[in-house]
Amino acid sequence: MITSIVMISCETDSIPEVAQTLADLPGVSEVYSTAGNVDLIAIVRVHQFDDIAEVIAGRINKVPGIVDTETHIAFRAYSRHDLDAAFSIGLEDAD
């Protein structure tokens, strides 16, 4: 799975609507409203690199109210949550 973090600046009066629209898009797994330099952060998870362009350039950037985006592609996950989930695969069936 390929994960991208998309930082999104929106028209101020459209942040909730943009966030909901983004959350409903295929390939977008999470959307967070944030404080700081950007209004929203979307997490995009796809199976192939070619799908990144389809989701970000083909869907996200076309949502009305979005002013600017900046995309970062994740190389590795170091989250304790992700590591615990990976090592527990199949253990629920061991009982």
Buried (B, 14 or more C-beta within 10 A) or exposed (E): EBBBBBBBBBEEEBBEBBBEBBBEBEBBEEBEBEEEEBBBBBBBBBEEEEBBEBBBEEBBBEBEBBEEBEBEEBEEEEEEEEEEEEEEEEEEEEE
